[in-house]
């Protein structure tokens, strides 16, 4: 979906008294840790929307060799998961604009974050829309970086 489409979908969810959970990330090489995380994020509300970083923003965050998979492919794979209801690609380093536009009921972030370490603009957008912020644990031994290193024989 585009952001505009997602905002319209969000309005229809509210009209149907359904809640929305939101999360964001690169989701470059989908693995068990991602799936566990996304299932838990979906359990926070009736529907789950995943914001994914564009290829350009992934390179800015992770370096010139990332992403491994292009944004449209990453979005497609995520959208195929039954516990993901919608995917929106965003092109900035942070997704505070998208959070403010979608006003989720719940927001999930990985357990390596705290309220204090969230990006200040994203945190403000979440507080302004009264989203319940939940930090979800990682599945030990599962990360995109470790998958890339293993594939490279390291």
DSSP file (Angstrom, degrees, kcal/mol; ACC not computed):
  #  RESIDUE AA STRUCTURE BP1 BP2  ACC     N-H-->O    O-->H-N    N-H-->O    O-->H-N    TCO  KAPPA ALPHA  PHI   PSI    X-CA   Y-CA   Z-CA
    1    1 A X              0   0    0      0, 0.0    88,-0.6     0, 0.0     2,-0.2   0.000 360.0 360.0 360.0 153.8    0.0    0.0    0.0
    2    2 A X     >  -     0   0    0     86,-0.1     4,-2.4     1,-0.1     5,-0.2  -0.496 360.0-105.6 -82.0 167.8    0.9    3.6   -0.3
    3    3 A X  H  > S+     0   0    0      1,-0.2     4,-2.5     2,-0.2     5,-0.2   0.916 122.7  53.2 -61.5 -41.7    0.8    5.7    2.8
    4    4 A X  H  > S+     0   0    0      1,-0.2     4,-1.9     2,-0.2    -1,-0.2   0.913 109.9  47.5 -60.5 -42.4   -2.4    7.4    1.5
    5    5 A X  H  > S+     0   0    0      1,-0.2     4,-2.5     2,-0.2    -1,-0.2   0.907 111.4  51.2 -63.3 -41.2   -4.0    4.0    0.9
    6    6 A X  H  X S+     0   0    0     -4,-2.4     4,-2.8     1,-0.2    -2,-0.2   0.882 107.1  53.1 -64.7 -38.3   -3.0    2.9    4.4
    7    7 A X  H  X S+     0   0    0     -4,-2.5     4,-2.0     2,-0.2    -1,-0.2   0.911 110.6  47.3 -63.5 -41.7   -4.5    6.0    6.0
    8    8 A X  H  X S+     0   0    0     -4,-1.9     4,-1.9     2,-0.2    -2,-0.2   0.907 112.4  49.7 -65.0 -41.6   -7.8    5.2    4.3
    9    9 A X  H  X S+     0   0    0     -4,-2.5     4,-2.2     1,-0.2    -2,-0.2   0.905 108.5  53.6 -61.9 -41.7   -7.6    1.6    5.4
   10   10 A X  H  X S+     0   0    0     -4,-2.8     4,-2.3     1,-0.2    -2,-0.2   0.902 106.5  52.3 -59.9 -42.2   -6.9    2.8    9.0
   11   11 A X  H  X S+     0   0    0     -4,-2.0     4,-2.2     1,-0.2    -1,-0.2   0.908 108.9  49.8 -61.2 -41.5  -10.0    5.0    8.9
   12   12 A X  H  X S+     0   0    0     -4,-1.9     4,-1.4     1,-0.2    -1,-0.2   0.873 108.2  53.7 -67.3 -35.0  -12.1    2.0    7.8
   13   13 A X  H  <>S+     0   0    0     -4,-2.2     5,-3.0     2,-0.2     3,-0.3   0.929 108.8  48.9 -62.0 -44.6  -10.6   -0.1   10.6
   14   14 A X  H ><5S+     0   0    0     -4,-2.3     3,-1.8     1,-0.2    -2,-0.2   0.912 108.3  53.5 -61.4 -42.0  -11.6    2.6   13.1
   15   15 A X  H 3<5S+     0   0    0     -4,-2.2    -1,-0.2     1,-0.3    -2,-0.2   0.801 110.9  47.1 -62.7 -27.8  -15.1    2.6   11.7
   16   16 A X  T 3<5S-     0   0    0     -4,-1.4    -1,-0.3    -3,-0.3    -2,-0.2   0.275 116.9-115.8 -94.5   9.1  -15.3   -1.1   12.2
   17   17 A X  T < 5 +     0   0    0     -3,-1.8     2,-0.4     1,-0.2    -3,-0.2   0.827  67.5 144.4  57.9  35.6  -13.9   -0.8   15.8
   18   18 A X      < -     0   0    0     -5,-3.0    -1,-0.2    -6,-0.1     2,-0.2  -0.829  43.3-132.1-104.3 145.1  -10.8   -2.7   14.9
   19   19 A X        -     0   0    0     -2,-0.4    28,-1.5    -3,-0.1     2,-0.4  -0.589  12.5-140.7 -96.3 157.6   -7.4   -1.9   16.4
   20   20 A X  E     -a   47   0A   0     -2,-0.2    86,-2.1    26,-0.2    85,-2.0  -0.969   7.5-163.0-123.5 129.0   -4.1   -1.5   14.5
   21   21 A X  E     -ab  48 106A   0     26,-3.0    28,-2.5    -2,-0.4     2,-0.4  -0.867  14.8-164.5-103.1 144.1   -0.6   -2.6   15.6
   22   22 A X  E     +ab  49 107A   0     84,-1.9    86,-2.5    -2,-0.4     2,-0.3  -0.977  14.8 164.4-131.2 141.0    2.3   -1.0   13.8
   23   23 A X  E     -a   50   0A   0     26,-1.6    28,-2.9    -2,-0.4     2,-0.3  -0.940  14.0-158.1-143.9 169.1    6.0   -1.9   13.6
   24   24 A X  E     +a   51   0A   0     84,-0.5     2,-0.3    -2,-0.3    28,-0.2  -0.980  24.9 117.0-147.9 158.6    8.8   -0.9   11.3
   25   25 A X  E     -a   52   0A   0     26,-1.8    28,-1.7    -2,-0.3    33,-0.1  -0.969  64.0 -85.0 167.4-175.7   12.2   -2.1   10.1
   26   26 A X        -     0   0    0     -2,-0.3    -1,-0.1    26,-0.2    32,-0.1   0.878  39.1-170.3 -83.7 -42.6   14.3   -3.2    7.2
   27   27 A X        +     0   0    0      2,-0.1     3,-0.3    -3,-0.1    51,-0.1   0.924  22.1 161.5  48.0  52.9   13.3   -6.9    7.1
   28   28 A X        +     0   0    0      1,-0.3     2,-0.6    40,-0.0    41,-0.1   0.974  66.6  18.3 -71.6 -59.1   16.0   -7.6    4.6
   29   29 A X  S    S-     0   0    0     39,-0.1    -1,-0.3    40,-0.0     5,-0.2  -0.928  89.4-134.4-114.9 104.9   16.4  -11.4    4.9
   30   30 A X        +     0   0    0     -2,-0.6     2,-0.2    -3,-0.3    -2,-0.0  -0.359  37.6 162.6 -64.6 130.9   13.3  -12.7    6.5
   31   31 A X     >  -     0   0    0     -2,-0.1     4,-2.1   111,-0.1     3,-0.4  -0.823  54.1 -82.9-141.0 177.9   14.1  -15.3    9.2
   32   32 A X  H  > S+     0   0    0     -2,-0.2     4,-2.8     1,-0.2     5,-0.2   0.868 124.0  56.4 -55.1 -41.5   12.6  -17.0   12.3
   33   33 A X  H  > S+     0   0    0      1,-0.2     4,-2.3     2,-0.2    -1,-0.2   0.908 107.7  48.6 -58.9 -42.3   13.3  -14.1   14.5
   34   34 A X  H  > S+     0   0    0     -3,-0.4     4,-3.1     2,-0.2     5,-0.2   0.936 111.8  49.1 -61.2 -46.1   11.4  -11.7   12.2
   35   35 A X  H  X S+     0   0    0     -4,-2.1     4,-2.4     2,-0.2    -2,-0.2   0.914 111.9  47.8 -63.5 -43.0    8.4  -14.1   12.1
   36   36 A X  H  X S+     0   0    0     -4,-2.8     4,-2.1     2,-0.2    -1,-0.2   0.940 114.2  47.8 -60.5 -46.9    8.3  -14.6   15.8
   37   37 A X  H  X S+     0   0    0     -4,-2.3     4,-2.3    -5,-0.2    -2,-0.2   0.917 112.5  48.0 -59.5 -47.1    8.5  -10.8   16.3
   38   38 A X  H  X S+     0   0    0     -4,-3.1     4,-2.3     2,-0.2    -1,-0.2   0.874 109.6  52.4 -67.7 -37.2    5.8  -10.1   13.7
   39   39 A X  H  X S+     0   0    0     -4,-2.4     4,-1.6    -5,-0.2    -1,-0.2   0.915 111.7  47.0 -63.2 -41.1    3.4  -12.7   15.1
   40   40 A X  H  < S+     0   0    0     -4,-2.1     4,-0.4     2,-0.2    -2,-0.2   0.891 110.7  52.0 -66.7 -38.4    3.8  -11.1   18.6
   41   41 A X  H >< S+     0   0    0     -4,-2.3     3,-1.1     1,-0.2     4,-0.2   0.896 108.8  50.9 -64.0 -39.4    3.3   -7.6   17.1
   42   42 A X  H >< S+     0   0    0     -4,-2.3     3,-1.7     1,-0.2    -1,-0.2   0.855 100.5  63.3 -65.8 -34.6    0.1   -8.8   15.4
   43   43 A X  T 3< S+     0   0    0     -4,-1.6    -1,-0.2     1,-0.3    -2,-0.2   0.641  89.7  70.4 -66.2 -12.8   -1.2  -10.2   18.7
   44   44 A X  T <  S+     0   0    0     -3,-1.1     2,-0.3    -4,-0.4    -1,-0.3   0.632 113.9   1.9 -78.4 -13.8   -1.2   -6.6   20.1
   45   45 A X  S <  S-     0   0    0     -3,-1.7   -25,-0.1    -4,-0.2     3,-0.0  -0.914  82.2 -90.7-158.6 179.5   -4.2   -5.6   17.9
   46   46 A X  S    S+     0   0    0     -2,-0.3     2,-0.3   -27,-0.1   -26,-0.2   0.822 107.7  24.7 -71.5 -31.8   -6.7   -6.8   15.4
   47   47 A X  E     -a   20   0A   0    -28,-1.5   -26,-3.0     2,-0.0     2,-0.4  -0.930  68.3-144.9-135.4 155.0   -4.5   -5.9   12.4
   48   48 A X  E     -a   21   0A   0     -2,-0.3    37,-1.9   -28,-0.2    38,-1.4  -0.987   9.3-172.2-126.4 127.2   -0.8   -5.4   11.7
   49   49 A X  E     -ac  22  86A   0    -28,-2.5   -26,-1.6    -2,-0.4     2,-0.5  -0.972  11.4-155.5-114.0 131.1    0.8   -2.9    9.4
   50   50 A X  E     -ac  23  87A   0     36,-2.7    38,-2.3    -2,-0.5     2,-0.5  -0.930   1.2-156.1-110.1 123.1    4.5   -3.2    8.8
   51   51 A X  E     -ac  24  88A   0    -28,-2.9   -26,-1.8    -2,-0.5     2,-0.4  -0.861  16.7-164.7 -92.3 125.1    6.5   -0.1    7.7
   52   52 A X  E     -ac  25  89A   0     36,-2.7    38,-2.9    -2,-0.5   -26,-0.2  -0.913  21.4-112.6-116.3 144.1    9.6   -1.1    5.8
   53   53 A X  E     - c   0  90A   0    -28,-1.7    38,-0.2    -2,-0.4    40,-0.1  -0.419  34.3-117.2 -66.4 139.0   12.6    1.1    5.0
   54   54 A X     >  -     0   0    0     36,-2.3     4,-2.3    38,-0.2     5,-0.2  -0.229  32.3-101.4 -65.4 165.8   13.2    1.8    1.4
   55   55 A X  H  > S+     0   0    0      1,-0.2     4,-2.4     2,-0.2     5,-0.2   0.915 124.1  53.0 -56.7 -43.3   16.4    0.6   -0.2
   56   56 A X  H  > S+     0   0    0      1,-0.2     4,-1.8     2,-0.2    -1,-0.2   0.911 110.4  45.5 -61.2 -43.1   17.9    4.1    0.0
   57   57 A X  H  > S+     0   0    0      2,-0.2     4,-1.8     1,-0.2    -1,-0.2   0.833 109.8  55.2 -73.3 -30.2   17.1    4.3    3.8
   58   58 A X  H  X S+     0   0    0     -4,-2.3     4,-3.7     2,-0.2     5,-0.5   0.935 107.6  49.8 -64.0 -44.6   18.5    0.8    4.4
   59   59 A X  H  X S+     0   0    0     -4,-2.4     4,-2.0     1,-0.2    -2,-0.2   0.905 110.3  50.7 -59.1 -40.8   21.8    1.8    2.7
   60   60 A X  H  < S+     0   0    0     -4,-1.8    -1,-0.2    -5,-0.2    -2,-0.2   0.868 120.2  35.6 -64.7 -35.6   21.9    4.9    4.9
   61   61 A X  H  < S+     0   0    0     -4,-1.8    -2,-0.2     2,-0.1    -1,-0.2   0.861 132.1  24.3 -84.4 -38.5   21.3    2.8    8.1
   62   62 A X  H  < S-     0   0    0     -4,-3.7    -3,-0.2     1,-0.3     3,-0.2   0.557 109.6-102.0-112.0 -12.3   23.2   -0.4    7.3
   63   63 A X    ><  -     0   0    0     -4,-2.0     3,-1.5    -5,-0.5    -1,-0.3  -0.416  46.8 -57.4 110.9 171.7   25.8    0.5    4.8
   64   64 A X  T 3  S+     0   0    0      1,-0.3    -1,-0.1    -2,-0.1    -5,-0.1   0.665 124.2  59.8 -68.6 -18.7   26.5    0.2    1.0
   65   65 A X  T 3  S+     0   0    0     -3,-0.2     2,-0.3    -6,-0.1    -1,-0.3   0.413  92.1 119.4 -90.2   3.3   26.1   -3.6    0.8
   66   66 A X    <   +     0   0    0     -3,-1.5     2,-0.1    -7,-0.1    -3,-0.1  -0.898  38.7  46.3-121.4 151.9   22.6   -3.6    2.1
   67   67 A X        -     0   0    0     -2,-0.3     3,-0.1     2,-0.1     4,-0.1   0.527  54.1-168.6 -80.6 160.9   19.8   -4.3    1.5
   68   68 A X  S    S+     0   0    0     -2,-0.1     2,-0.4     1,-0.1   -39,-0.1   0.886  80.4  43.4 -75.7 -42.9   20.3   -7.8    0.1
   69   69 A X  S    S-     0   0    0    -41,-0.1    -2,-0.1     1,-0.0    -1,-0.1  -0.848  94.8-112.1-106.4 140.9   16.7   -7.8   -1.2
   70   70 A X    >>  -     0   0    0     -2,-0.4     4,-2.6     1,-0.1     3,-0.5  -0.287  30.9-107.6 -70.5 156.0   15.1   -4.9   -3.0
   71   71 A X  H 3> S+     0   0    0      1,-0.3     4,-2.7     2,-0.2     5,-0.2   0.849 117.5  51.4 -55.1 -42.3   12.2   -3.0   -1.3
   72   72 A X  H 3> S+     0   0    0      1,-0.2     4,-2.1     2,-0.2    -1,-0.3   0.877 112.3  47.4 -65.9 -35.5    9.5   -4.4   -3.5
   73   73 A X  H <> S+     0   0    0     -3,-0.5     4,-2.4     2,-0.2    -2,-0.2   0.908 112.4  48.9 -70.0 -41.9   10.6   -8.0   -2.9
   74   74 A X  H  X S+     0   0    0     -4,-2.6     4,-2.1     1,-0.2    -2,-0.2   0.914 112.8  48.3 -62.8 -42.3   10.9   -7.4    0.9
   75   75 A X  H  X S+     0   0    0     -4,-2.7     4,-2.5    -5,-0.2    -2,-0.2   0.905 111.1  50.9 -64.1 -42.0    7.4   -5.9    0.9
   76   76 A X  H  X S+     0   0    0     -4,-2.1     4,-1.2     2,-0.2    -2,-0.2   0.935 110.2  48.2 -62.4 -47.7    6.0   -8.8   -1.2
   77   77 A X  H  X S+     0   0    0     -4,-2.4     4,-0.5     1,-0.2     3,-0.5   0.917 113.6  47.4 -61.5 -44.2    7.4  -11.5    1.1
   78   78 A X  H >< S+     0   0    0     -4,-2.1     3,-1.5     1,-0.2     6,-0.2   0.919 108.6  54.3 -62.5 -42.9    6.1   -9.7    4.2
   79   79 A X  H 3< S+     0   0    0     -4,-2.5    -1,-0.2     1,-0.3    -2,-0.2   0.736  99.7  63.3 -65.3 -21.6    2.7   -9.2    2.7
   80   80 A X  H 3< S+     0   0    0     -4,-1.2     2,-0.3    -3,-0.5    -1,-0.3   0.679  80.8  98.6 -75.3 -17.4    2.5  -13.0    2.0
   81   81 A X  S X< S-     0   0    0     -3,-1.5     3,-1.7    -4,-0.5    -3,-0.0  -0.547  74.9-138.1 -74.7 133.0    2.6  -13.7    5.8
   82   82 A X  T 3  S+     0   0    0     -2,-0.3    -1,-0.1     1,-0.3    -3,-0.0   0.744 101.4  55.0 -66.4 -21.9   -0.9  -14.4    7.1
   83   83 A X  T 3  S+     0   0    0    -36,-0.1     2,-0.5     2,-0.0    -1,-0.3   0.421  93.3  80.5 -92.5   2.8   -0.2  -12.4   10.3
   84   84 A X    <   -     0   0    0     -3,-1.7   -35,-0.1    -6,-0.2     3,-0.1  -0.948  54.0-179.5-107.7 121.9    0.8   -9.2    8.3
   85   85 A X        +     0   0    0    -37,-1.9     2,-0.3    -2,-0.5   -36,-0.2   0.748  64.8   2.4 -93.1 -26.5   -2.2   -7.3    7.0
   86   86 A X  E     -c   49   0A   0    -38,-1.4   -36,-2.7    -8,-0.0     2,-0.4  -0.991  55.4-154.6-159.8 153.5   -0.5   -4.5    5.2
   87   87 A X  E     -c   50   0A   0     -2,-0.3     2,-0.4   -38,-0.2   -36,-0.2  -0.998   8.6-174.5-134.2 135.8    3.0   -3.2    4.2
   88   88 A X  E     -c   51   0A   0    -38,-2.3   -36,-2.7    -2,-0.4     2,-0.4  -0.999  17.6-141.0-130.0 132.8    4.0    0.4    3.5
   89   89 A X  E     -c   52   0A   0    -88,-0.6     2,-0.4    -2,-0.4   -36,-0.2  -0.781  18.6-165.7 -91.2 132.9    7.5    1.4    2.3
   90   90 A X  E     -c   53   0A   0    -38,-2.9   -36,-2.3    -2,-0.4   -33,-0.2  -0.940  13.2-157.0-122.0 149.0    8.9    4.6    3.7
   91   91 A X        +     0   0    0     -2,-0.4     2,-0.2   -38,-0.2   -38,-0.1   0.359  62.4  84.0-108.6   3.7   11.9    6.5    2.4
   92   92 A X  S    S-     0   0    0      2,-0.2   -38,-0.2     1,-0.1    -2,-0.1  -0.636  85.3-111.2-103.9 165.8   13.1    8.6    5.3
   93   93 A X  S    S+     0   0    0     -2,-0.2     2,-0.3   -40,-0.1    -1,-0.1   0.826 104.0  35.0 -63.4 -29.5   15.5    7.5    8.1
   94   94 A X        -     0   0    0      1,-0.0     3,-0.2    27,-0.0    -2,-0.2  -0.856  69.1-143.9-125.0 158.6   12.6    7.7   10.6
   95   95 A X     >  +     0   0    0     -2,-0.3     4,-2.5     1,-0.2     5,-0.2  -0.003  59.4 120.6-113.8  29.3    8.9    6.9   10.3
   96   96 A X  H  > S+     0   0    0      1,-0.2     4,-2.4     2,-0.2     5,-0.2   0.858  76.4  53.8 -62.0 -35.1    7.5    9.6   12.6
   97   97 A X  H  > S+     0   0    0     -3,-0.2     4,-2.0     2,-0.2    -1,-0.2   0.916 111.1  45.6 -64.9 -42.6    5.4   11.1    9.7
   98   98 A X  H  > S+     0   0    0      2,-0.2     4,-2.3     1,-0.2     5,-0.2   0.893 111.8  51.8 -67.8 -40.8    3.9    7.7    9.0
   99   99 A X  H  X S+     0   0    0     -4,-2.5     4,-2.5     1,-0.2     5,-0.3   0.941 110.9  48.0 -59.8 -47.5    3.2    7.0   12.7
  100  100 A X  H  < S+     0   0    0     -4,-2.4    -1,-0.2     1,-0.2    -2,-0.2   0.892 113.6  47.3 -61.9 -40.0    1.4   10.4   13.0
  101  101 A X  H  < S+     0   0    0     -4,-2.0    -1,-0.2     1,-0.2    -2,-0.2   0.856 119.4  38.5 -70.7 -34.6   -0.7    9.7    9.8
  102  102 A X  H  < S-     0   0    0     -4,-2.3    -2,-0.2    -5,-0.1    -1,-0.2   0.720  84.2-159.4 -91.2 -23.2   -1.7    6.2   10.9
  103  103 A X     <  -     0   0    0     -4,-2.5   -83,-0.1    -5,-0.2    -3,-0.1   0.916  18.9-155.8  42.7  65.0   -2.2    6.8   14.6
  104  104 A X        -     0   0    0     -5,-0.3   -83,-0.2     1,-0.1     3,-0.1  -0.231  20.9-138.6 -68.0 158.5   -1.8    3.1   15.6
  105  105 A X  S    S+     0   0    0    -85,-2.0    27,-2.7     1,-0.2     2,-0.3   0.787  90.1  23.0 -81.3 -31.3   -3.3    1.7   18.8
  106  106 A X  E     -bd  21 132A   0    -86,-2.1   -84,-1.9    25,-0.3     2,-0.4  -0.967  64.7-163.1-137.1 150.6   -0.2   -0.4   19.4
  107  107 A X  E     -bd  22 133A   0     25,-2.8    27,-2.9    -2,-0.3     2,-0.4  -0.998   7.8-158.6-136.9 130.4    3.4   -0.1   18.4
  108  108 A X  E     + d   0 134A   0    -86,-2.5   -84,-0.5    -2,-0.4     2,-0.3  -0.894  13.7 171.4-113.1 140.5    6.0   -2.9   18.6
  109  109 A X  E     - d   0 135A   0     25,-2.1    27,-2.9    -2,-0.4   -84,-0.1  -0.970  39.7 -87.5-141.3 154.9    9.8   -2.5   18.7
  110  110 A X  E >   - d   0 136A   0     -2,-0.3     3,-2.0    25,-0.2    27,-0.2  -0.196  39.7-109.7 -63.8 155.1   12.6   -5.0   19.3
  111  111 A X  T 3  S+     0   0    0     25,-2.1    -1,-0.1     1,-0.3    26,-0.1   0.503 110.1  75.1 -67.4  -5.4   13.8   -5.7   22.8
  112  112 A X  T 3  S+     0   0    0     24,-0.2    -1,-0.3     2,-0.0     2,-0.2   0.518  91.0  73.1 -82.9  -2.9   17.1   -3.9   22.2
  113  113 A X    <   -     0   0    0     -3,-2.0     2,-0.3    -4,-0.0    -4,-0.1  -0.694  59.6-170.8-104.4 160.4   15.2   -0.6   22.4
  114  114 A X    >>  -     0   0    0     -2,-0.2     4,-1.1     1,-0.0     3,-0.5  -0.860  45.1 -97.2-133.3 171.6   13.6    1.2   25.4
  115  115 A X  G >4 S+     0   0    0     -2,-0.3     3,-0.5     1,-0.2     8,-0.1   0.898 126.4  52.6 -56.6 -38.8   11.3    4.2   25.5
  116  116 A X  G 34 S+     0   0    0      1,-0.2    -1,-0.2    -3,-0.0     4,-0.1   0.776 109.6  47.2 -70.3 -26.4   14.4    6.4   26.1
  117  117 A X  G <4 S+     0   0    0     -3,-0.5    -1,-0.2     2,-0.1    -2,-0.2   0.517  85.2 108.4 -96.9  -4.5   16.3    5.0   23.1
  118  118 A X  S << S-     0   0    0     -4,-1.1     2,-0.0    -3,-0.5    -9,-0.0  -0.385  91.7 -86.3 -62.0 149.6   13.5    5.3   20.6
  119  119 A X     >  -     0   0    0      1,-0.1     4,-3.0     2,-0.1     5,-0.2  -0.386  39.9-128.0 -54.8 132.1   14.0    8.1   18.1
  120  120 A X  H  > S+     0   0    0      1,-0.2     4,-2.2     2,-0.2    -1,-0.1   0.857 106.8  48.3 -57.8 -37.8   12.7   11.3   19.8
  121  121 A X  H  > S+     0   0    0      2,-0.2     4,-2.1     1,-0.2    -1,-0.2   0.892 113.8  46.5 -70.9 -38.2   10.4   12.2   16.9
  122  122 A X  H  > S+     0   0    0      2,-0.2     4,-2.3     1,-0.2    -2,-0.2   0.923 112.2  51.1 -66.7 -43.4    9.0    8.7   16.6
  123  123 A X  H  X S+     0   0    0     -4,-3.0     4,-2.6     1,-0.2    -2,-0.2   0.914 110.0  49.9 -59.7 -43.1    8.4    8.6   20.3
  124  124 A X  H  X S+     0   0    0     -4,-2.2     4,-2.9    -5,-0.2    -1,-0.2   0.915 109.7  50.5 -62.4 -43.3    6.6   11.9   20.2
  125  125 A X  H  X S+     0   0    0     -4,-2.1     4,-1.4     1,-0.2    -1,-0.2   0.897 112.3  47.8 -62.1 -39.8    4.4   10.7   17.4
  126  126 A X  H  <>S+     0   0    0     -4,-2.3     5,-2.3     2,-0.2     4,-0.3   0.905 113.5  46.5 -67.3 -42.6    3.5    7.6   19.3
  127  127 A X  H ><5S+     0   0    0     -4,-2.6     3,-1.2     1,-0.2    -2,-0.2   0.911 109.2  55.7 -65.4 -42.1    2.8    9.5   22.5
  128  128 A X  H 3<5S+     0   0    0     -4,-2.9    -1,-0.2     1,-0.3    -2,-0.2   0.839 112.6  41.2 -61.2 -33.6    0.7   12.0   20.6
  129  129 A X  T 3<5S-     0   0    0     -4,-1.4    -1,-0.3    -5,-0.2    -2,-0.2   0.379 111.0-121.9 -96.7   5.6   -1.6    9.3   19.2
  130  130 A X  T < 5 +     0   0    0     -3,-1.2    -3,-0.2    -4,-0.3     2,-0.2   0.806  47.7 172.4  62.4  33.1   -1.6    7.4   22.5
  131  131 A X      < -     0   0    0     -5,-2.3     2,-0.6    -6,-0.2   -25,-0.3  -0.495  36.8-120.6 -72.2 141.1   -0.2    4.2   21.1
  132  132 A X  E     -d  106   0A   0    -27,-2.7   -25,-2.8    -2,-0.2     2,-0.5  -0.756  29.4-145.9 -80.7 120.3    0.7    1.4   23.5
  133  133 A X  E     -d  107   0A   0     -2,-0.6     2,-0.4   -27,-0.2   -25,-0.2  -0.782  19.0-176.7 -94.8 127.0    4.4    0.8   23.0
  134  134 A X  E     -d  108   0A   0    -27,-2.9   -25,-2.1    -2,-0.5     2,-0.6  -0.983  17.4-149.0-126.3 134.2    5.6   -2.8   23.5
  135  135 A X  E     -d  109   0A   0     -2,-0.4     2,-0.3   -27,-0.2   -25,-0.2  -0.909  19.0-155.4-104.0 121.2    9.2   -4.0   23.3
  136  136 A X  E     -d  110   0A   0    -27,-2.9   -25,-2.1    -2,-0.6   -24,-0.2  -0.756  16.1-114.2-103.0 141.0    9.4   -7.6   22.1
  137  137 A X        -     0   0    0     -2,-0.3     2,-0.2   -27,-0.2    -1,-0.1  -0.322  27.7-118.1 -72.7 153.7   12.2  -10.0   22.8
  138  138 A X        -     0   0    0    -28,-0.0     2,-0.7  -102,-0.0    -1,-0.1  -0.521  22.0-116.0 -82.4 155.3   14.6  -11.3   20.1
  139  139 A X    >   -     0   0    0      3,-0.3     3,-1.5    -2,-0.2  -106,-0.1  -0.867  44.1-114.5 -88.1 115.0   14.9  -15.0   19.2
  140  140 A X  T 3  S+     0   0    0     -2,-0.7     3,-0.1     1,-0.2    -1,-0.0  -0.174  94.2  18.6 -55.3 139.5   18.5  -15.8   20.2
  141  141 A X  T 3  S+     0   0    0      1,-0.1     2,-0.5  -108,-0.0    -1,-0.2   0.529  98.7 106.8  81.8   7.2   20.8  -16.7   17.3
  142  142 A X    <   +     0   0    0     -3,-1.5     2,-0.3  -111,-0.1    -3,-0.3  -0.929  36.1 128.7-125.2 109.5   18.6  -15.3   14.6
  143  143 A X     >  -     0   0    0     -2,-0.5     4,-1.9     1,-0.1     5,-0.1  -0.988  59.9-122.4-151.8 154.4   19.6  -12.1   12.9
  144  144 A X  H  > S+     0   0    0     -2,-0.3     4,-2.5     1,-0.2     5,-0.2   0.912 113.5  54.9 -62.8 -42.4   20.1  -10.8    9.4
  145  145 A X  H  > S+     0   0    0      1,-0.2     4,-2.4     2,-0.2    -1,-0.2   0.917 108.3  47.8 -58.1 -44.7   23.7   -9.9   10.1
  146  146 A X  H  > S+     0   0    0      1,-0.2     4,-2.4     2,-0.2    -1,-0.2   0.862 110.5  52.6 -67.3 -33.4   24.5  -13.5   11.3
  147  147 A X  H  X S+     0   0    0     -4,-1.9     4,-2.4     2,-0.2    -2,-0.2   0.915 110.4  47.7 -65.3 -42.4   22.8  -14.9    8.2
  148  148 A X  H  X S+     0   0    0     -4,-2.5     4,-1.6     2,-0.2    -2,-0.2   0.917 112.8  48.5 -64.3 -44.1   24.9  -12.8    5.9
  149  149 A X  H  <>S+     0   0    0     -4,-2.4     5,-3.0     2,-0.2     4,-0.2   0.903 111.7  49.5 -63.2 -41.6   28.1  -13.7    7.8
  150  150 A X  H ><5S+     0   0    0     -4,-2.4     3,-1.4     4,-0.2    -2,-0.2   0.914 109.8  50.9 -64.2 -43.0   27.2  -17.4    7.6
  151  151 A X  H 3<5S+     0   0    0     -4,-2.4    -1,-0.2     1,-0.3    -2,-0.2   0.816 108.6  52.7 -63.9 -30.2   26.5  -17.2    3.9
  152  152 A X  T 3<5S-     0   0    0     -4,-1.6    -1,-0.3    -5,-0.2    -2,-0.2   0.445 120.5-110.8 -83.9  -0.7   29.9  -15.5    3.4
  153  153 A X  T < 5       0   0    0     -3,-1.4    -3,-0.2    -4,-0.2    -2,-0.1   0.750 360.0 360.0  79.8  23.8   31.5  -18.4    5.3
  154  154 A X      <       0   0    0     -5,-3.0    -4,-0.2    -6,-0.2    -5,-0.1   0.426 360.0 360.0 -98.2 360.0   32.5  -16.3    8.3
